[in-house]
Amino acid sequence: MESKKILKIPPNRIAALILLDIMSVIISSFGALYIRFDFSFRNVAYTEYFVTFQHIFIPNILIAVIFFWLWKLYKSVWRYASANELLNIVFATSCIAVIQTVFCYATGLRMPRSYYVLYWFLLTVMVCGTRFGYRILRILNNKRTAIAGKNHRTNTMVIGAGAAGNMILKEIESSQYLNIQVKCIIDDQPGCHGKLLRGVPIVGGRDKILDAVRQYGIDEIIFAIPSASVQTKKEILDICKESGCKLRTLPGVYQLINGEVSVAKLKEVDIEDLLGREPVSINTEEVLGYVRGKVILVTGGGGSIGSELCRQIAAHDPKQLIIVDIYENNAYEIQQELLRKYPALDQVVLIASVRNTNRMDRIFATYRPDIVYHAAAHKHVPLMEASPNEAIKNNVFGTYKTAMAADKYGAEKFVLISTDKAVNPTNIMGASKRICEMVIQMMNQRSKTNFVAVRFGNVLGSNGSVIPLFKQQIAEGGPVTVTHPDIIRYFMTIPEAVSLVLQAGAYAKGGEIFVLDMGQPVKILDLALNLIKLSGYKPGEDIEIKFTGLRPGEKMYEELLMDEEGLKKTDNKMIYVGRPIEFDEKKFETQLERLSEDVKRETGDVRKTVQDIIGTYHYE
């Protein structure tokens, strides 16, 4: 559909079409008489009708060109012509035939009654021939090229014999640039098995996928059922990934609705497609209600979570978006992206460290944010184990200083992005985030600002996460490194997690720790195996999997709640509220002061002080 909007018909082609139409009018008009008088030139030439033919010769041509123009037959891109263009031709020739009939009767020029029907029929056939003939020749030429160079084309299977599959086949059929040859189609509807779709056999349901791959020598599989449920898609792709073929799929059903289904829209199957999660839904009106028209500040706005927060907030019409990040490259990338997508957005991008008290104070004094999303943090577990003081400085005291500024300058809400690693932590990163949650609880007791935390597990594709690492290792030929064959983690996509963070922010009354439903935990080994298969390799043969052992501070599994915390449901079935754990705030303040002195002096092991604060923190 986009092609018709972009491509323009050159003037010389329009002139050629007009000449062909004039020829079609002349031939059709004379041909109608020729057929009427038993295919005899003599019979035609010696009748009064031949004189009439000469009189209406010019009017016929003018009427035809005018109506062809009105029905946009000179504006269509005929290499992509469809049923819509065919209907336009029929309507145009019908109008021409009716106008000619009226003209003849009005002027007293006689023609046989059968002439008008024959004229309409012949004109329709000839105009269709001149318009669609080019496309038919292209298809025949593509088929000839496919036969001649079949060894150089990619043998492809399409899954789905519906509208999306038909549109993909149509594009492949009409294009001379796509190096694809569709050999077979898979569809679960038994009624279409054994039939042909655009000349391609529908060989069976999903149970025939692996057999068809072998039978037809398939190199690539296109999943073309954008309306399929998450579970159905997962089940079919689970079969496809065992074939060793390259897998591609359509992003979503809205492409089908908007007529945007094309080979260019196909994307490679991601690991998210195999998780089988139902899409996360949020109450957009609730989010709009507390974001629209507000000044919003996002710390760590250039990171994985922070940048997605900025994207989704920008789409909810804030008054102003303040992006704070210490890394200028990250900040620049999200700034430029938002400038392109939301040119009217009032955004301010600031380079700053949340550890700098005066800098954060100045930012809050200048912009007076209504809502603060605090995503700035050091999060890489092994790196923080090697540099525990930096984890405490950035995570704990960066949070404390930002929270103090939010309180001082009257922010309405402060939302901390926390992690499941804060529960019974075994590493300094998780322990630092648990202290952050305690800071939030303490600040909420002392401030008019509503301080809350949102706790969730791993996000797929975030910077430094396991998925990008596996992809890089596969691209380099392996090995793919997994710490332990039984290690499991909760996973969610970045947009899903951020949508729920925004929804939780709308629910926030102050002091809560929101817990996101992360679904079923996933074995890291299964992720590695699936990624290898999706890349077209065989685990253990093409790509080796190597077990490296648990890293310092790493758990076999993560928890989302501590024993003391209960769960309370919210209106969103994927967001729960954990009951805050009470603690001695004065004692906690004293411990924070001691912790601050420890990290400033850079002496000793800060872990002991952290353990005094968090009794559930254990380290070796």
LINQUIBEL-V997634 format. One line per field, one symbol per residue. ss: DSSP state (@ for helix, = for strand, . for the rest). psi: psi as a letter, one per 40 degrees, with the letter a starting at -180 (. if undefined). burial: # if it has 16 or more other C-alpha atoms within 10 Angstrom, else .. Layout:
BEGIN
ss->???
psi->???
burial->???
END
This chain:
BEGIN
ss->.@@@@@....@@@@@@@@@@@@@@@@@@@@@@@@@@....@@@@@..@@@@@@@@.@@@@@@@@@@@@@@.......@@@..@@@@@@@@@@@@@@@@@@@@@@@@@.....@@@@@@@@@@@@@@@@@@@@@@@@@@@@@@@@@@@@.@@@.======...@@@@@@@@@@@@.....=======...@@@...==..=====.@@@@@@@@@@@...====......@@@@@@@@@@@@@@..=====..@@@@@.....@@@===..@@@@.........@@@@@@@@...=====....@@@@@@@@@@@.....======..@@@@@@@@@@@@@@.....=====.....@@@@@@@@@@@...====......@@@@@@.@@@@@@@@@@@@@@@@@@@@@....=======@@@.....@@@@@@@@@@@@@@@@@@@...=======.===.....@@@@@@@@@@....===.....==.===@@@@@@@@@@@@@@.....====.....==@@@@@@@@@@@....=...=.===...................===.....====......@@@@@@@@@@@@@@@@@.....@@@@@@@.......
psi->ddddddiihiddddddddddddddddddddddddddfffhdddddfiddddddddeddddddddddddddefeeeiheefiaddddddddddddddddddddddddeehiiidddddddddddddddddddeddddddddddddddddfdeeihhihhhhfadddddddddddeieehfhhhdiihhehddeheiihfehhheaadeedddddddefhdihhhfgeeiidddddddddddeeeeihhiiididddddefehiddeiiihiddeedfhiihiigddddddedheihhhhifeeadddddddddddeffidihhhhidhddddddddddddddgdehgihhhhiheehddddddddddegidhhhgehihehddddddgdddddddddddddddddddddefidihhhhaieeehfieiddddddddddddddddddeiehhhiihhiaihheiheiddddddddddeeaihhhdidehiihiiidddddddddddddeheheihhhhheaiihhdddddddddddeeihhdcdhihhheihihehidiiieiidehihhiadheehihhhihiihdddddddddddddddddfiahedddddddhdehhi.
burial->................##.###.###########.#.......#....#...#......##.###.##..#.########....##.##########..##.......#.#...#############...##..#..##..##..#......#########..######..###.#...#########...##...#..#######..##.##....#########...#..##.###.##############..#...####..#..#.#.#####....#....##.###.##################.###############..##..##..#......###.##.####.#..##.##..#############.##.##..#########################################################..###############....##..##.##...########.######################.#########...####.#############...###......####..####..........#.#######.......#..##..##.##......##..##.##..##..
END
